[in-house]
Structures are given as structure tokens and as C-alpha cells.
Amino acid sequence: MLRRQVEKQTEEIHRSLEEKDALLREIHHRVKNSLSIVSGLIGLQMDSTDDETARSVLQDSQSRIQSVALIHDKLYQTDSLADVELDSYLKELVQTLHGTFSEYSDSVDLKFDMEAMDIEVDKVIPCGLLINELVVNAYKHAFSKDSQGILEVSLHRKNGEAILSVADNGPGLPEDFEMNGSDSLGTMLIDTFAAQLGAQTEVIERDDGTEFQFTFSMNGN
């Protein structure tokens, strides 16, 4: 009698968990679809204006929305609703952003050095938005159509921490560049998303460009 009760309760718990998983997947799917609609509306607005400044602002907003939508798409497809394959997500995000800058399709090479890594959703969102800002800034300021550009993205694990870096072979940063206290929206957003990750930020001036490196804990701390 007791065994049957335990088995029945176990079955009910399993059924309840399956229903909750299905509901969460449906929520992620609908959020992704809603964000895709917003992104599409922004795209229509971009097509209807000839003002280059307005188009640039709208394109930046669209890329940020797409980076979040991609997270929800990954969560909808994954077996775990708590973690996301960070390496796979970031690679797809960078490739998607590369595709939006179609004028650079032949003049910028993408290089990835990514270690397989699962990470919780609360870390993935600021991580994706951080990469979005860095990649968009690289295309806007580091590359030109007249020279061959290289964008390198790497992700590694060391002593329980993730080390994420984005590097380009552009002309480098201005001499008066400062991460903290900058009036640039892009720089302020990079600083904000890094803080949300609890990441230590290092800007490395290389002989062939600039590297932004972020080191952060892989757990919730």
C-alpha cells in the first residue's frame, strides 16, 4: 500500500515537472517571437529613414534585441532550462552580427577559440549584450572596407573562472581612452554589462590592435 502511494506521488511529481518544463519552453519561445517582431519593426523603421545617424541608432538597438532573442531561442532548444552552452551561443551571436554588416563580409575574418562551457542564464544575458557591444564597436571603429580585418573571440576556463576576450586588428584606441567615466554610450554599456557579470576587465593594447578581456566566476557569485 505504502509503495503504491510513493510510486503514485513520484509519478505526479514527474508529470508536474514535465508540465512546468513545457510551459517554460513555451514562454521562452513566445518571448523570442515577440522580440523578433520588435526587431522586425525596427528594421522597417530603418528602411523608412534616410538619416544615417538615426539608422545607426536603430541598428544598434536592433542588434541588442536580437542578442537577447537568441538566448531565449537557445533556452527553447536546450535540454536544460537553467543553463546555456555559452560557447555555442556566443559563436552564433558573433556570426549573426557579422551578417548584419554585409559590407564587411569579405573584408573581415572571424576567428574563434572557444572552450565548451555551460553557464546559467543570469550570466548569459549580460555576457551576450557585452559581446554585442564589443563586436558592433569593432565593425564601426576598427575595420574598413579597404583592408583585411580580423575579429578574434576566445573563451576559456581557468581555476573555476571564465576568461572571455574579443580582439581586433584595428588602429587601436584613442590615447585618451578610459573605460571608467567615458561619455560614450557603447563604453558605458560595456562597463555596465561587465559589472553585471562581476567581471574583471582588462584592455590590452596589442601591436596589431586591441583586446578586451573579461574574467568572471562561472557560478552565481
Summary of the structure (lengths in Angstrom):
residues: 221
radius of gyration: 20.4
end to end distance: 45.4
largest distance: 79.1
contacts: 629
relative contact order: 0.10
helix: 57%
strand: 21%
